[in-house]
Amino acid sequence: MKIIRNQILRSALFAAAVCVVAVTAGCAEKHPDWLTDYEQAQDRAQKQHKNMFLFFSGEDWDGISTQLRSSVFDTPEFIKAAQADYVLVHLDFSESLYNSAETAEDATEAEKKAAAQAAETLQKNADAASAYSVQGMPTVLLVTPEGYVFGSIPYDETVSTAAQYIQLLNAYTETREKTATLLKQIKNKKSLDKVTAIDQLYELLEPSYRYLLIDLIKEVPESDPQNESGLVGKYQIQIAYSNAMDAFASGDVQGAVQGFVDAISGGYLSAEQMQEAYYTAAYLLAVTQSGDNAQVLAYLNNAYDAAPESEIADSIKMTIEAVSAQGEQE
């Protein structure tokens, strides 16, 4: 279980600003209407054609979630209203749950089996928390069966009743319905109509969760090989960011840089998008110290030349001067 706990820590789920409280108090008993396994919940959402209401908590240390459950989420009023459109999912990361996934040396086979099952569930839920970039507890996300976030509901201490929270939830009805409509269009349409629907969905969702659309984003160049929509460049650079993150995570900095270079060579980026791609390539080389000053400067100069009248051109020029001065001192 140390591996799972370390993953949560690396994902910043245990934020430094959050105080661990009431560790010995234990967690409230789980409500039967809430699923606690993410994969099981997503499977049910897909079969029932519902969205997911994801509630991430650290009940025995975040100081909020236990009260939120008792006063809102576990009430018959809230459950009846929410279950009409959502599968309710509670992914808890209490210290007590980690303890239940550990066994003593003299544990029985039954105890070991129970601990192994708890560890497996925690690992899957930790993967879900990481995938959704959960940074603190409690976190509430509204998610399609496919896994796309169309809403996030921040904690508000003034919202303390089921009726108040239902009102918050209902505020996302229009976005929920638009998201479902666009996803249906994406599934059923082809070529430019499909590209248009993907773009509308991308613009509809919150910027911080658009990265989850990467599977759809990658379909844009394939659906519009001649860039008739004029949108291919917009999504080629998003694909470059996604590929760069994967490459960077595996330690392949040059691969991350090459992704932006390839996007430029595709020929569909606007001048400002090319500037962004060149600048990002330079930035990656500089912060990782994976390239010499000549490489960094080459990309920076290309970035400036791509769009010398842009809003950030002057900042890039200043960066070029600073990098050049540093090179002269070395």
ABEGO torsion letter per residue (X at the ends): XAAAAAAAAAAGABBAABBBBGAAAEBBBBBAABBABAAAAAAAAAAAGBBBBBBBBBAAAAGAAAAAAAAAAABAAAAAAAAAABBBBBBBABAAAAAAABBBAABBAAAAAAAAAAAAAAAAAAAAAAAAGBABOBBBBBBBAAGBBABBBBBBAABABAAAAAAAAAAAAAAAAAAAAAAAAAAABBEAAAAAAAAAAAAABBAAAAAAAAAAAAAAAAABAAGAAGAAAAAAAAAAAAAAAAAAAAGBAAAAAAAAAAAAAAGABBAAAAAAAAAAAAAAAAAAGABBAAAAAAAAAAAAAABAABAAAAAAAAAAAAAAAAAAAX
